[in-house]
Amino acid sequence: MAEREYVTEKTVEMGEAGLKKKFSVLGPGIVLAATGVGSGDLVMSTVTGSEFGIALIWAVVIGVSLKFLLTEGVGRWTLSTGKTILEGWRSLGRWTMAYFFVYVSLFGLIYGAAIATACGLMMTIMFPVLPLWAWAIVHSVAGFILIWFGRYKIFEKVITVLIGIMFLAVVGSAVFLLPNLFTLPPQAVTLGIPDGATFFRILGLVGGIGGTMALAAYGYWIRAREWSDRSWIPVMRMDVAIAYMITGLFSISLMSLSAQFLYGSGITFSGVEGIQDFLNLYGERFGKVPQLILNIGFWSATFSSLIGSWNGIPYLFADFMRNFRKKVDEVKIKKPLDEKDPAYRAFLAWLTFPSLLLLMFNQPIGLVLLYAALGSLFLPFLAVTLLFLLNSKEVKPEFRNRFWSNTALVLVIVIFLTLGVTKFI
C-alpha cells in the first residue's frame, strides 16, 4: 500500500523553523510527561530515596533514556509512514491484536480503579470531608466529563497547568531543602550501587519510571496536535526529550526529598497508602505548610496521570476497533480519530464506570495478578514490534533504524523482558 502523505504549508514551514519556533509548538510531550508520572513513580522514587539516598540517580537517567528511545520510535513510525502504531501492529499479524485487546481491557478495569483511588487519597489527606471512595469517584467522573465534552487543546491546557503545579511543588521543595543533602553520609550521595540494591531492584527502578501505555498513546497526541508528516520529526524528538527531562527531574527530586529526612531512619512504607505516611512524616519534620505544598504537587501528579490516560488510551482502543475489522491491505482511514468516535467514547466509559465497582470490593486478586503479568510484558512487546516496524520497507530509508538504534532496542527488550518474566513468574 502506498505511503500516505499529509504535507501542508504549515508542516513544511515548521520543518524549516528555528529552535525558538519549535519550542513554541511543543505540547504532546507535556501530556506524555504528565501521564507517565503517576502514583507508581511517587512510591518508587520516595522508597528508593529513603533506602539508598540519591546513589541510584544514574538508574533514573538510564530509565528515562530507554523510555525516550521507545517513544521516539513510536513518533518516528507515525510521522514517517502516516500510519498509527495500531496499524503497524496489525501488519505484523493478528497475534498483536489479541494481546493488545486482552491487555487494554484489563488495563481499563484495574488501572481505572487504581489511579482514581490514588487521586482520592491525595485529596482525602488535604480535605477529609469525604471518604476515600467518594473522592475517587469524584476524580474519575471529573476526568470523564473533561474528556467527553472537551477537546484536545482544552485538555492540553489543563494538563499543562497541572504539571506546572506538580513541577513547582515537588522540584521547588527539593531545591529549597537541597542544603540538607550535604549532611547525609557519603554512601547516600555517592553514585554507585549501594548495599542492598539488588540487580532486580535496580531493574525495577529503570523500568518503572515514566509509564507504559502513555508511550503508545503519544502517536495519537501528536496527530491531535496536527503533526502529520516527517517534516515534524525534529520537533517531535525535541518534544519527547523535554518530556523525559521533566520525568527524570521529578523522580530525582522525589528521591532527594525522601533521602533528606528518611535515609537511615529504618522507616519503610509501600503502596500508594504509604504516601500518606510519607507526607505526615514530612509535615512533622518541616511543617504543615511545606506538607500542604508537597501534597498539592502529589495530587497534581496523580490527577494529570488520570486525565492523560482518560484521553490517550481510548485512542488506542478506537484505532484497534478500526483495524481489527479490516484486512491489512484494506486499512484506509479517511479521517483521523477524534474524541467523538463511538469506540473512543465507549472505552472512556469503560475506564470510568466499571472500574469504580472495584472500590466496593476488597481487590479481586486473580484479576489483579493477571493484569500485572500481562502489563509487565507490554514494554518488551512494544520494543519487539518497533524493532520490526522501524526496519521495514514501510519506513523511508533515511528514517529507518541505524545500527545503534537496533542495538539499543535489543537492550531494551532484554531488560524489560527480564523484568516482565520475573513479575509473571
Secondary structure, DSSP 4 states (H G I P E B T S, - for coil): -PPP----HHHHHHHT--HHHHHHT--HHHHHHHHHS-HHHHHHHHHHHHHHTTTTHHHHHHHHHHHHHHHHHHHHHHHHHS--HHHHHHHT-HHHHHHHHHHHHHIIIIIHHHHHHHHHHHHHHH-TTS-HHHHHHHHHHHHHHHHHH--HHHHHHHHHHHHHHHHHHHHHHHHHTGGGGGGS-HHHHS-S--TT--HHHHHHHHHHTT-SHHHHHHHHHHHHTT--SGGGHHHHHHHHHHHHHHHHHHHHHHHHHHHHHHTTS-----TTHHHHHHHHHHHHHH-HHHHHHHHHHHHHHHHHHHHHHHHHHHHHHHHHHHHHTS-GGG---SS---TT-HHHHHHHHHHHHHHHHGGGTT--HHHHHHHHHHHHTHHHHHHHHHHHHTTSTTS-GGGS--HHHHHHHHHHHHHHHHHHHHHH-
